[in-house]
Amino acid sequence: MKPLRIGIIGYGFMGRAHSNAYRKVTNFFDLEYHPVLQAACARDEGKVKAFAERWGYASIETDWRKLIARDDIDVIDIAVPNNLHAEMAIAAAKAGKMILCEKPLGFNAKDAEKMTAAVEKAKVANMVWYNYRRCPAVVLAKQLIDEGKLGRIFHYRANFLQDWTISADLPQGGAALWRLDVKAAGSGVTGDLLAHCIDTALWLNGGIKDVNAMTETFIKERKHNLTGKVEKVGIDDACAFLCHFNNGSLGLFESTRYARGHKALYTFEVNGEHASLKWDLHDLHRLQWFDHRDPGIVRGWRSIHVSDGDQPYMKNWWVPGLQIGYEHSFVHQVADFLKGLETGTPARPNFRDGLATDYVVDAILASAKSKKWTKVKQVK
Ligand SMILES: NC(=O)c1ccc[n+]([C@@H]2O[C@H](COP(=O)([O-])OP(=O)(O)OC[C@H]3O[C@@H](n4cnc5c(N)ncnc54)[C@H](O)[C@@H]3O)[C@@H](O)[C@H]2O)c1
């Protein structure tokens, strides 16, 4: 096997999810390349050292520029807050590194354009961690749509609902809470949660033509963890938008962190001429399927337990009936990235795909501000 030396920046939620995937991937997938955990980087030396020891990274850095300058690193994995993605990715591309970047790709679409131009100019392999594309049930949905089993598509509906920011006492800024600080996150639920829904939608149902959105910030001021002062909240706490897809279907999306009782309720539903399908992250190994062409006496919603060997990715895991979960979507993403290097057909979503989502995010934020239907810039 050929080694692929990984240098990861960030040891938080995604630092752990990615590291777990690197460690597991070659145990379950037959691949020519295998990831080597070469270096972990973050600013706090003690913390990054503890992370490196726990996950098996051979070395550490506390300055990401030093990590990128190292000639014993092949891939830079960016798992840090959104405001840092562009600078790191552009520097990594210039240094000729392959890049796996967390979502949303840029702080805004302008940054994402620069990042896309940088990787394409440097001709380095690139990918964005929109991991829900790698849940077997979501891939099955894609298969059914691509085979034409739904017929003409009329509706695409998606929600991403959480409830963890309802308390006005929750501060903004710093570890994990950078999501509430617009200077680190760029936007609120739109870039954080809806970006996932948009990426899946673009993949399943094609491009979005225009959007009409509303956003709300329910808690207007919060204490900032880094300055200690009460500061204005600049993110959107909730967002809902309507859209037209290029294929003529209508889209309806909603996201909030104020839906009491919901933790990570990412759901989508697609309604076609012949059939409908539904997926729910809380039950991610199932796909709900309704086919109007079934005989009337047995027609109804089917709950498909996606665990059979002929369903996406499942032959690499256990035996039929035994399901897999959240972390496996990251394992699949690494497997597909490595397979892409091997076959010469790069895995997606690449930076250009990430840019497409950022164009939709920017249009949503602009529409919410102007209160008008807003055209979405299309990627070429
Ligand atoms: N794909 C997904 O489902 C998913 C889920 C969660 C987060 N994310 C994305 O992943 C990224 C990271 O989110 P997270 O939840 O892991 O955040 P986190 O707060 O858990 O971790 C962030 C990490 O970045 C490090 N960091 C911050 N500034 C740094 C700097 N200047 N140099 C080096 N390291 C620095 C921190 O030390 C920390 O280790 C974000 O872009 C987020 O949108 C994606």
The ligand as an SDF file (V2000), in Angstrom:
LIG
                    3D

 44 48  0  0  0  0  0  0  0  0999 V2000
  -19.2300   17.7530    8.2810 N   0  0  0  0  0  0  0  0  0  0  0  0
  -19.9390   17.9740    9.3760 C   0  0  0  0  0  0  0  0  0  0  0  0
  -20.9600   17.3520    9.6140 O   0  0  0  0  0  0  0  0  0  0  0  0
  -19.4760   18.9950   10.3770 C   0  0  0  0  0  0  0  0  0  0  0  0
  -19.8660   18.9000   11.7230 C   0  0  0  0  0  0  0  0  0  0  0  0
  -19.3440   19.8340   12.6350 C   0  0  0  0  0  0  0  0  0  0  0  0
  -18.4960   20.8320   12.1770 C   0  0  0  0  0  0  0  0  0  0  0  0
  -18.1720   20.9180   10.8740 N   0  0  0  0  0  0  0  0  0  0  0  0
  -17.2310   21.9550   10.3880 C   0  0  0  0  0  0  0  0  0  0  0  0
  -15.9320   21.6090   10.8670 O   0  0  0  0  0  0  0  0  0  0  0  0
  -15.1780   22.7740   11.1900 C   0  0  0  0  0  0  0  0  0  0  0  0
  -14.7130   22.6560   12.6480 C   0  0  0  0  0  0  0  0  0  0  0  0
  -15.8370   22.4940   13.4840 O   0  0  0  0  0  0  0  0  0  0  0  0
  -15.7600   21.6910   14.8790 P   0  0  0  0  0  0  0  0  0  0  0  0
  -17.1510   21.3860   15.2810 O   0  0  0  0  0  0  0  0  0  0  0  0
  -14.8070   20.5750   14.7600 O   0  0  0  0  0  0  0  0  0  0  0  0
  -15.1710   22.8390   15.8030 O   0  0  0  0  0  0  0  0  0  0  0  0
  -14.4850   22.6820   17.2450 P   0  0  0  0  0  0  0  0  0  0  0  0
  -14.6890   23.9730   17.9490 O   0  0  0  0  0  0  0  0  0  0  0  0
  -14.9260   21.4100   17.8980 O   0  0  0  0  0  0  0  0  0  0  0  0
  -12.9330   22.5120   16.8790 O   0  0  0  0  0  0  0  0  0  0  0  0
  -12.2360   23.5330   16.2170 C   0  0  0  0  0  0  0  0  0  0  0  0
  -10.7580   23.2370   16.2760 C   0  0  0  0  0  0  0  0  0  0  0  0
  -10.0680   24.2530   15.5800 O   0  0  0  0  0  0  0  0  0  0  0  0
   -8.8940   24.5930   16.3090 C   0  0  0  0  0  0  0  0  0  0  0  0
   -8.4330   25.9320   15.9040 N   0  0  0  0  0  0  0  0  0  0  0  0
   -9.0970   27.1020   16.0270 C   0  0  0  0  0  0  0  0  0  0  0  0
   -8.3250   28.1150   15.5560 N   0  0  0  0  0  0  0  0  0  0  0  0
   -7.1580   27.5660   15.1330 C   0  0  0  0  0  0  0  0  0  0  0  0
   -5.9670   28.0800   14.5700 C   0  0  0  0  0  0  0  0  0  0  0  0
   -5.8170   29.3930   14.3280 N   0  0  0  0  0  0  0  0  0  0  0  0
   -4.9590   27.2280   14.2500 N   0  0  0  0  0  0  0  0  0  0  0  0
   -5.0930   25.9160   14.4750 C   0  0  0  0  0  0  0  0  0  0  0  0
   -6.2000   25.3550   15.0330 N   0  0  0  0  0  0  0  0  0  0  0  0
   -7.2230   26.1810   15.3560 C   0  0  0  0  0  0  0  0  0  0  0  0
   -9.3540   24.4800   17.7430 C   0  0  0  0  0  0  0  0  0  0  0  0
   -8.2550   24.3520   18.6070 O   0  0  0  0  0  0  0  0  0  0  0  0
  -10.1810   23.1930   17.6790 C   0  0  0  0  0  0  0  0  0  0  0  0
   -9.3520   22.0760   17.8060 O   0  0  0  0  0  0  0  0  0  0  0  0
  -16.1030   23.9520   10.9050 C   0  0  0  0  0  0  0  0  0  0  0  0
  -15.8430   24.4720    9.6330 O   0  0  0  0  0  0  0  0  0  0  0  0
  -17.5060   23.3410   10.9300 C   0  0  0  0  0  0  0  0  0  0  0  0
  -18.4430   24.0390   10.1480 O   0  0  0  0  0  0  0  0  0  0  0  0
  -18.6390   20.0150    9.9720 C   0  0  0  0  0  0  0  0  0  0  0  0
  1  2  1  0
  2  3  2  0
  2  4  1  0
  4  5  1  0
  4 44  2  0
  5  6  2  0
  6  7  1  0
  7  8  2  0
  8  9  1  0
  8 44  1  0
  9 10  1  0
  9 42  1  0
 10 11  1  0
 11 12  1  0
 11 40  1  0
 12 13  1  0
 13 14  1  0
 14 15  2  0
 14 16  1  0
 14 17  1  0
 17 18  1  0
 18 19  2  0
 18 20  1  0
 18 21  1  0
 21 22  1  0
 22 23  1  0
 23 24  1  0
 23 38  1  0
 24 25  1  0
 25 26  1  0
 25 36  1  0
 26 27  1  0
 26 35  1  0
 27 28  2  0
 28 29  1  0
 29 30  1  0
 29 35  2  0
 30 31  1  0
 30 32  2  0
 32 33  1  0
 33 34  2  0
 34 35  1  0
 36 37  1  0
 36 38  1  0
 38 39  1  0
 40 41  1  0
 40 42  1  0
 42 43  1  0
M  CHG  2   8   1  16  -1
M  END
$$$$
